[in-house]
Structures are given as C-alpha cells and as structure tokens.
Amino acid sequence: MNLGEKVFCPRNPRPEHGLGIEGSVAGFLLHVAAAGAPSGFLPLFSHWLLRRALARIPALEDGRAAHPSPPRQPRMNATPLGISAIAVHQPSWELDNAWFGEAMPRKFSHHTGIEARAISLDDEVTMGIAAVRKLQRETGCNLADCRGIVFVSPSFIPASVARQHLDAAGAARERPGRAARQLVRELGLTRCRTIGINWFCCGYSRGLALVSRRWAPRLGLRRDEFVLVVVATRISRITDYANVQTAGLFGDMASATLLAGPSNRRHPMHFEILHADAEKQQAQKSAFDFHVRDHVPVPSPDGGTRHDDERLVYSLDGMAIAEIAPRAMSAAVAKALGESGLAGGDVNFVVPHQAGTGIVRFTGMQLEGLGVRCELVNGLTRRTGNVSACSVPHALKETWSRLKGVVACPTAAVGSPGRPEVLQGCVLLRSTALHDRQATVAA
C-alpha cells in the first residue's frame, strides 16, 4: 500500500445499516486491507472490530438485502414544545371592495368571502415589532427570556427576482435574514438565535418546523424561556392593483406566536406541537411570477388613487391555485397523520390556511376522503383578505377558546417564481389539559 495515498473513510455511514462508529472504522480497515496491507498491519482488535461491523450488515443475495432494514420511524418532535400564546397586529387602514368599483368581478366576494383587506403603511419589521409588543402586553412575557426568533415574511421579493430588477442596496433590503437581525436589534435583544425565511403562505408551518425539529433539541429551554415565531406580511407593496382578478386577494397583518416547553409555568402550553413540516413539490406548471408594470394605480389612505410610474408586482394564476391548493393541503394532512401515527377520525378541528372560502371548502371535501370529518374553520377572510403566512395564527387566535383535541392546520403556497412548484405543509396540534379546562370555563 502506498502510504501517501489518500484513504477515504466515510464519516456518515448509511443510516439504514445502523453501523455507527464501528462501520466508519470498518470501512477504513476494509480499504486498507483491499490496498494490499500486510496481515500484520491490522492488530487483533481491528480484526475483531471489522468482524463485528460486518456481522451487522444484512446478507446480500443477488445484489439485494436478504433481510432489509426496518422502515424509517416517523419523524416526531423529540423535545416537547407547544404554543402558549398568539398576538395579532392588524393595520388600521381597511380597503373595501368599493375602491375597485365596477372593475372587480361580481363573484369575487362570493368565491373568496373577502369584502375588505388591511393595508399597512409600515414595513415588515415595524409590523413585526408591533405584534411582539402586543404579545408582551397580553402575556407579560419578558424578552430577556427569549432564546430565539424566527422571522417569517412572505412579502419579501425572492433573491432571484430582486437581483434581476433591483440595485444592490434594494436587493439587500429584501433579504429575510437581514430583516430578522434588524427586528432582534430593535427589540433590544443581544443573545438570541435568529433566522429569517419567506416560504410564502407556508411560512408559519415552516417556521414551527424549524423550531420544533432543529432548535428545540439544541436550545434546552429552561423554566421561563421561550421562542417566538414572528410573521409579517405586507403583500400590498407588491400588488398590481390594475389586475382586478388578484388585486383584492391579499391583506396585510403581523402575528407573534410564543412557543414554550412543558416546564414553563409562566407561559404554559395550550397546544402541544405533534407535527410541523413544510416541503416543496413539483406542479404541472408555474402559477406565480414577478413582473415590472408601468403606471400602476395604487390606493391612498384618503380613499383616492395615486399612480406608480413603475412597480415590481407579483402575478398569480388564480384558477390554477384554486385547483392545486386543496389537494396540496389534504396531502399535507395525510402525511402529517401518517408520520404521527394518527387516523383521520382522530382530528377534532381543521384550521387551514384561509386562502378564501371557496378553497377552504374544497379542501374540506378533499379531507373527507381521508376520513377527516370534523369542524372546518372557514370564513375568516371577510375583513382581512388572505393574510398569507399570518392566516393560521390569526385563525387560531380567533377560535382559541373553542379548539379542543387534535387540530390540523394545513397550508399551501406557490413555489419559486416562474417554476412549476407548489409548497405544502401542516401543523398538528393537541390541546393540553390546561387549555381544555380554561376553554370549558370560558364557555
């Protein structure tokens, strides 16, 4: 063997073989032996280790494992975590459907349930701070006990689009990570884990997944410590108000969700997180992109109209989304139930992404095929519009006292601009005994 030759030793052996450190060392020894090392090169303990590791590899027959490894166990939250409180900040300015005049389709309100939507004059960071301050007033939480903040904003322009249409400074302002750090600084936090994400209407489920699966096991939250998931959506700033098919869909809102462990007495859990996930799936075609429009009408707070000479706006295939979203949300629920060892009949409430009354209704029909035949929360878009990643926390806040048992919160969203993708996610919650007692008293 040439001792100058590089020897490859796998650092992460295939997990389905379960070889661990023994497999890594055994792989090294096999390579050394195959390279022609003299028999005296391997000490006695190395032979023993090699035999032990090889004994744990399934016997092979015709290139296949004679005794295949057992299937991977469902991914469950190793560290218990739950929702203790939610605060919602809604801008005071409401834009009624009347602003659009006769141009708005007559059936718009019937299909979506939307009669008005909020528009924020503040940026996303300012909105997020307002939601956190409201949470402080409602719960008395001390930000010194905050160990981490996930900042979610679906209204930030994706990097690929920002680089194409904005200058370097403008593109930098569209980075969710930069906004997350600014949020933490303005809240006066110095030792706080931070991340910023977009993920459009699936941002909330993605944010909860990051905390419950990645952060919680590492943070080891102490008695009064907690993590915040702050969502701020201001899609009004990228809306093409000349396109009446989509201009009235979205509203602006911010929310702050306090996540704590079971030992937290100051902020006890009301809903334990059983499952949280969001993922990207392929679609037949792209339903979402960005474009630059000229001379775009924009509403003003006095009820009038001004015009932007040039405006970077999103475009959305509403019909395609109406077809894709119900299937995506039902598929996300099916996956969540399967990984959590639950059946459709175990679900007591469904609180889906409030994309519009029609989409939510069709989602309920899809869920019936999974055996999910419980109360479906719908109709919360009337004065808010589709508030994107804020819709699930807003819906949970609105129905807080009557939710009991297992609550499924599916989400669906567009994928990357110009790509045939769809995002889907689901959060499974289970009310705690404390919540059930308080809900009974409130009733």
Sequence and secondary structure as in RCSB ss.txt:
>XXXX:A:sequence
MNLGEKVFCPRNPRPEHGLGIEGSVAGFLLHVAAAGAPSGFLPLFSHWLLRRALARIPALEDGRAAHPSPPRQPR
MNATPLGISAIAVHQPSWELDNAWFGEAMPRKFSHHTGIEARAISLDDEVTMGIAAVRKLQRETGCNLADCRGIV
FVSPSFIPASVARQHLDAAGAARERPGRAARQLVRELGLTRCRTIGINWFCCGYSRGLALVSRRWAPRLGLRRDE
FVLVVVATRISRITDYANVQTAGLFGDMASATLLAGPSNRRHPMHFEILHADAEKQQAQKSAFDFHVRDHVPVPS
PDGGTRHDDERLVYSLDGMAIAEIAPRAMSAAVAKALGESGLAGGDVNFVVPHQAGTGIVRFTGMQLEGLGVRCE
LVNGLTRRTGNVSACSVPHALKETWSRLKGVVACPTAAVGSPGRPEVLQGCVLLRSTALHDRQATVAA
>XXXX:A:secstr
  TTS     SS  GGGT HHHHHHHHHHHHHHHTT  GGGS HHHHHHHHHHHHTS  EETTEESS        
  SS  EEEEEEEE  S EEEGGGGGGGS TTHHHHH  SEEE  SS HHHHHHHHHHHHHHHH   GGGEEEEE
EE TTS  HHHHHHHS HHHHHHT HHHHHHHHHHHTT SS EEEEE  GGGHHHHHHHIIIIIIHHHH   TT 
EEEEEEEE GGGG  TT TTTTTSB  EEEEEEEE TT SSS  SEEEEEEEEEEEE SS  EEEEEEEEEEEE 
TTS EEEEEEEEEEEE HHHHHHHHHHHHHHHHHHHHHHHT  GGGEEEE    S HHHHHHHHHHHHTTT  SE
E   TTTTT B GGGHHHHHHHHTGGG  SEEEEEEEEE STTSSEEEEEEEEEEE HHHHHHHHHH 
